[in-house]
Amino acid sequence: MAKKTIADVDVQNKTVFIRVDFNVPLDDHGNITDDRRILMALPTLKSVLDRGGKIILASHLGRPKDSPDPKYTMKPTAIRLAALLGKPVEFATDTVGQDAKAKVAALKTGDILVLENLRFQPGEKNGDETFAQEMASFADIYVNDAFGTCHRTDASMYALPKAMGSKPKVCGFLVEREIKYLSNAIANPKRPFVAIIGGKKVSDKIMVIKNLLGICDQVLIGGAMAYTFSLAKGEKVGNSLVEKDKVDLAKELMVLGGDKLVLPVDTHCSDKFAADGNKKIVKAGDIPDGFEGLDIGPETAKLYVEIVKGAKTVVWNGPMGVSELPPFDEGTKAVAQALADSDAVSIIGGGDSAAAIQQLGFADRVSHVSTGGGASLEMLEGKKFAAVDILDEA
């Protein structure tokens, strides 16, 4: 899946349309509470600016209903980007309307323009070709640096590069890095190759687990999904979160996985979903009535840490327990620490796992933290991405 990158094209005096993922969290006052997604785009932006290009940035933010909603304006991202770059950043109050057209026409070398929220346009979500052609007319080069949206075929992700015709269509450095780790590392992993899959629901990750069982040496299960496996074995799960309708699926995975599928051996449980409940550590599958499992137990954590120590490639997606509620964050912390201490190629597949690694300060001690929860899951499933396939081959 080798694709050309922004480094491979001449941007001097060219207008470069970069689809970024600036879908950042905002507080009730419209202030950005986490600017990591903007920071991750900076290497691509600086590459264009340093080589004399002009930049148009486009992104979605939140889930507006195909019409302008001040709550979801991109303006705070333009303001934050200007502060990070130490230079002015223009903002258009629409995407392909009069303001955008006038500001695109006025762009000079080294200028940056942020367009208003793509999802204010109904054509974005339904892949409208006319909308895409209007955006394509703005630029000489298209760059996809929005990995978090690469599993979608929104207009800006697929119809737009298609509408660029023979003009360069390349990936940014963030998407290049994501493809390198999530696609290539899984296609040719150093072994032993271990996957750690957590979270609440087996149903969310069924295809990921199936795909990984076919290519991994071991798949370790944590989080609430472990209790559905327990139920499938006829064990006691107390009041734990389970998917009763997925028991047959869990049985199928256990048969398919055999010894490769590693389940918890003990459970940290409580009689209420709170830090001050009565807590017990019990054998897996022996959760008393009135109690619910909220984390893997210490023996499981020790087992998983030992397996990680012996691995050469590790993929982790999903927490081991209720990672936002101490002391039920201990399993997640143990896995995160093991990955930070490991020499293995370690890939954190977005979402809650990425948040945990960041909060614990280990982000710079693992090989790669994915920026796209849904996209990283679909890549771990082995799915093809039309939005990446359409880009120019290296």
FIBABA-708187 format. One record per residue (C-alpha): residue in one letter; z, y, x. Coordinates in steps of 0.1 Angstrom, whole numbers. Layout:
BEGIN
('A' (Z Y X)),
...
This chain:
BEGIN
('M' (0 0 0)),
('A' (-7 23 29)),
('K' (-16 58 16)),
('K' (-27 90 32)),
('T' (0 116 35)),
('I' (1 154 35)),
('A' (1 152 73)),
('D' (-34 137 72)),
('V' (-51 167 55)),
('D' (-60 202 67)),
('V' (-41 227 45)),
('Q' (-51 259 63)),
('N' (-58 285 36)),
('K' (-58 257 10)),
('T' (-39 257 -23)),
('V' (-18 225 -24)),
('F' (-5 213 -58)),
('I' (27 193 -52)),
('R' (42 172 -80)),
('V' (79 171 -71)),
('D' (110 157 -88)),
('F' (132 187 -93)),
('N' (149 171 -123)),
('V' (183 183 -111)),
('P' (216 183 -130)),
('L' (226 216 -145)),
('D' (260 228 -158)),
('D' (264 246 -192)),
('H' (256 279 -175)),
('G' (223 267 -161)),
('N' (237 263 -125)),
('I' (224 234 -104)),
('T' (253 211 -96)),
('D' (234 188 -72)),
('D' (204 200 -52)),
('R' (196 168 -33)),
('R' (162 164 -50)),
('I' (152 198 -39)),
('L' (164 192 -4)),
('M' (144 159 -2)),
('A' (112 178 -9)),
('L' (117 203 20)),
('P' (99 183 47)),
('T' (67 181 27)),
('L' (69 218 17)),
('K' (76 229 53)),
('S' (46 208 66)),
('V' (23 228 43)),
('L' (39 262 50)),
('D' (39 256 88)),
('R' (2 248 87)),
('G' (-9 279 67)),
('G' (-12 264 32)),
('K' (-3 278 -3)),
('I' (19 258 -26)),
('I' (21 252 -63)),
('L' (51 231 -73)),
('A' (54 213 -107)),
('S' (81 191 -121)),
('H' (98 181 -153)),
('L' (135 188 -160)),
('G' (155 171 -187)),
('R' (141 159 -220)),
('P' (128 189 -239)),
('K' (108 180 -271)),
('D' (73 191 -259)),
('S' (81 228 -264)),
('P' (98 255 -244)),
('D' (136 253 -244)),
('P' (155 278 -222)),
('K' (181 252 -214)),
('Y' (155 232 -194)),
('T' (137 260 -176)),
('M' (127 254 -140)),
('K' (137 289 -130)),
('P' (171 278 -114)),
('T' (151 254 -91)),
('A' (129 283 -79)),
('I' (159 304 -71)),
('R' (176 275 -52)),
('L' (145 267 -33)),
('A' (141 303 -22)),
('A' (177 303 -9)),
('L' (171 270 10)),
('L' (138 282 25)),
('G' (151 317 32)),
('K' (119 332 17)),
('P' (107 344 -18)),
('V' (95 318 -43)),
('E' (74 329 -73)),
('F' (81 315 -108)),
('A' (55 312 -136)),
('T' (68 313 -171)),
('D' (43 287 -182)),
('T' (23 258 -167)),
('V' (-14 265 -174)),
('G' (-11 297 -194)),
('Q' (-19 333 -185)),
('D' (12 338 -162)),
('A' (5 307 -142)),
('K' (-32 315 -139)),
('A' (-25 350 -127)),
('K' (1 339 -102)),
('V' (-20 311 -88)),
('A' (-49 335 -83)),
('A' (-26 359 -64)),
('L' (-13 332 -40)),
('K' (-16 341 -3)),
('T' (-11 319 28)),
('G' (26 309 30)),
('D' (33 316 -7)),
('I' (51 292 -31)),
('L' (49 292 -68)),
('V' (70 271 -92)),
('L' (55 264 -126)),
('E' (75 261 -157)),
('N' (87 227 -170)),
('L' (58 203 -173)),
('R' (74 187 -204)),
('F' (72 220 -223)),
('Q' (36 209 -227)),
('P' (29 180 -252)),
('G' (0 169 -229)),
('E' (23 160 -200)),
('K' (40 129 -216)),
('N' (8 116 -233)),
('G' (-14 120 -202)),
('D' (-37 145 -217)),
('E' (-68 149 -196)),
('T' (-76 185 -207)),
('F' (-41 196 -195)),
('A' (-47 177 -163)),
('Q' (-80 193 -157)),
('E' (-65 227 -161)),
('M' (-39 219 -135)),
('A' (-65 204 -112)),
('S' (-85 236 -113)),
('F' (-56 254 -96)),
('A' (-57 234 -63)),
('D' (-77 221 -34)),
('I' (-53 192 -26)),
('Y' (-30 171 -47)),
('V' (3 157 -34)),
('N' (26 132 -52)),
('D' (61 137 -38)),
('A' (79 127 -70)),
('F' (90 91 -65)),
('G' (114 92 -94)),
('T' (84 95 -118)),
('C' (60 73 -99)),
('H' (64 44 -125)),
('R' (51 67 -152)),
('T' (16 78 -161)),
('D' (23 113 -172)),
('A' (-5 138 -169)),
('S' (7 153 -137)),
('M' (12 119 -121)),
('Y' (-21 101 -130)),
('A' (-46 122 -150)),
('L' (-42 151 -126)),
('P' (-50 133 -94)),
('K' (-79 116 -113)),
('A' (-92 150 -123)),
('M' (-92 161 -87)),
('G' (-123 140 -81)),
('S' (-132 139 -44)),
('K' (-106 164 -34)),
('P' (-77 150 -13)),
('K' (-50 131 -32)),
('V' (-21 121 -10)),
('C' (16 114 -10)),
('G' (43 136 3)),
('F' (68 124 29)),
('L' (94 114 4)),
('V' (70 91 -15)),
('E' (57 77 18)),
('R' (93 68 28)),
('E' (101 52 -5)),
('I' (69 31 -4)),
('K' (77 21 32)),
('Y' (111 8 24)),
('L' (109 -5 -12)),
('S' (75 -20 -10)),
('N' (69 -29 26)),
('A' (104 -40 35)),
('I' (104 -64 5)),
('A' (69 -77 12)),
('N' (79 -85 48)),
('P' (117 -86 51)),
('K' (136 -95 81)),
('R' (157 -125 72)),
('P' (183 -134 59)),
('F' (172 -111 30)),
('V' (201 -104 6)),
('A' (201 -85 -27)),
('I' (232 -72 -44)),
('I' (227 -65 -81)),
('G' (253 -49 -103)),
('G' (256 -28 -133)),
('K' (264 -34 -170)),
('K' (235 -54 -184)),
('V' (216 -85 -173)),
('S' (189 -73 -197)),
('D' (183 -41 -177)),
('K' (177 -61 -145)),
('I' (163 -95 -156)),
('M' (129 -90 -141)),
('V' (144 -76 -109)),
('I' (167 -106 -105)),
('K' (138 -130 -112)),
('N' (116 -114 -87)),
('L' (143 -112 -60)),
('L' (153 -148 -65)),
('G' (117 -157 -55)),
('I' (118 -137 -23)),
('C' (155 -133 -12)),
('D' (177 -158 6)),
('Q' (207 -148 -16)),
('V' (212 -127 -47)),
('L' (248 -115 -52)),
('I' (259 -105 -87)),
('G' (285 -79 -96)),
('G' (294 -55 -123)),
('A' (298 -63 -160)),
('M' (266 -84 -160)),
('A' (287 -111 -142)),
('Y' (307 -117 -174)),
('T' (275 -127 -193)),
('F' (270 -153 -166)),
('S' (306 -164 -171)),
('L' (300 -167 -208)),
('A' (269 -188 -201)),
('K' (291 -212 -182)),
('G' (315 -215 -211)),
('E' (342 -196 -193)),
('K' (369 -172 -206)),
('V' (358 -135 -205)),
('G' (385 -119 -227)),
('N' (374 -85 -239)),
('S' (349 -80 -211)),
('L' (316 -64 -218)),
('V' (291 -92 -224)),
('E' (256 -96 -238)),
('K' (260 -126 -261)),
('D' (223 -125 -269)),
('K' (214 -129 -232)),
('V' (235 -161 -226)),
('D' (203 -183 -226)),
('L' (187 -159 -202)),
('A' (217 -161 -178)),
('K' (215 -199 -180)),
('E' (178 -197 -171)),
('L' (186 -175 -141)),
('M' (213 -198 -129)),
('V' (189 -228 -130)),
('L' (162 -208 -114)),
('G' (185 -194 -87)),
('G' (205 -225 -78)),
('D' (226 -218 -47)),
('K' (207 -186 -40)),
('L' (225 -169 -70)),
('V' (260 -160 -59)),
('L' (285 -151 -86)),
('P' (320 -136 -83)),
('V' (349 -160 -75)),
('D' (376 -136 -88)),
('T' (379 -106 -111)),
('H' (401 -75 -113)),
('C' (409 -70 -150)),
('S' (431 -48 -171)),
('D' (443 -46 -207)),
('K' (427 -12 -212)),
('F' (398 8 -198)),
('A' (421 31 -178)),
('A' (437 34 -144)),
('D' (472 30 -159)),
('G' (467 -3 -178)),
('N' (483 -36 -169)),
('K' (461 -50 -142)),
('K' (456 -86 -130)),
('I' (435 -104 -105)),
('V' (423 -137 -119)),
('K' (398 -164 -110)),
('A' (363 -156 -123)),
('G' (359 -171 -158)),
('D' (396 -170 -164)),
('I' (401 -136 -179)),
('P' (430 -137 -204)),
('D' (427 -126 -241)),
('G' (433 -89 -244)),
('F' (421 -82 -209)),
('E' (386 -71 -197)),
('G' (370 -75 -163)),
('L' (364 -41 -146)),
('D' (356 -50 -110)),
('I' (350 -79 -87)),
('G' (382 -92 -72)),
('P' (393 -90 -35)),
('E' (381 -126 -26)),
('T' (346 -118 -40)),
('A' (345 -85 -21)),
('K' (355 -104 11)),
('L' (328 -131 4)),
('Y' (301 -104 -3)),
('V' (311 -85 29)),
('E' (307 -116 50)),
('I' (273 -123 35)),
('V' (262 -87 42)),
('K' (274 -91 78)),
('G' (250 -120 84)),
('A' (220 -103 67)),
('K' (190 -86 83)),
('T' (177 -69 52)),
('V' (199 -58 22)),
('V' (188 -43 -11)),
('W' (216 -30 -33)),
('N' (212 -18 -69)),
('G' (241 -13 -92)),
('P' (279 -9 -88)),
('M' (303 -39 -85)),
('G' (327 -25 -111)),
('V' (337 7 -128)),
('S' (330 27 -97)),
('E' (341 60 -112)),
('L' (376 47 -122)),
('P' (400 38 -94)),
('P' (412 12 -86)),
('F' (382 -5 -101)),
('D' (360 11 -75)),
('E' (373 -11 -47)),
('G' (345 -37 -49)),
('T' (318 -10 -48)),
('K' (335 7 -19)),
('A' (338 -26 0)),
('V' (300 -33 -4)),
('A' (292 3 6)),
('Q' (314 1 37)),
('A' (298 -33 47)),
('L' (263 -18 44)),
('A' (274 13 64)),
('D' (288 -9 92)),
('S' (257 -33 92)),
('D' (228 -33 115)),
('A' (206 -47 87)),
('V' (177 -27 71)),
('S' (197 -14 41)),
('I' (180 -1 10)),
('I' (200 15 -18)),
('G' (180 14 -50)),
('G' (189 47 -67)),
('G' (212 53 -96)),
('D' (249 47 -94)),
('S' (247 28 -61)),
('A' (230 59 -45)),
('A' (257 81 -60)),
('A' (284 59 -45)),
('I' (269 58 -10)),
('Q' (266 97 -11)),
('Q' (301 102 -24)),
('L' (316 79 2)),
('G' (297 98 30)),
('F' (277 68 41)),
('A' (242 80 32)),
('D' (233 86 68)),
('R' (245 52 78)),
('V' (221 32 57)),
('S' (184 29 62)),
('H' (172 43 30)),
('V' (187 58 -3)),
('S' (161 58 -30)),
('T' (157 89 -51)),
('G' (144 71 -82)),
('G' (166 48 -102)),
('G' (140 36 -127)),
('A' (111 37 -102)),
('S' (130 18 -76)),
('L' (139 -9 -101)),
('E' (103 -13 -111)),
('M' (92 -15 -75)),
('L' (119 -42 -69)),
('E' (104 -61 -99)),
('G' (71 -61 -79)),
('K' (53 -38 -104)),
('K' (22 -18 -94)),
('F' (23 20 -98)),
('A' (-9 35 -111)),
('A' (3 69 -100)),
('V' (4 56 -64)),
('D' (-26 34 -65)),
('I' (-48 64 -74)),
('L' (-39 82 -42)),
('D' (-63 81 -11)),
('E' (-61 50 11)),
('A' (-50 55 47)),
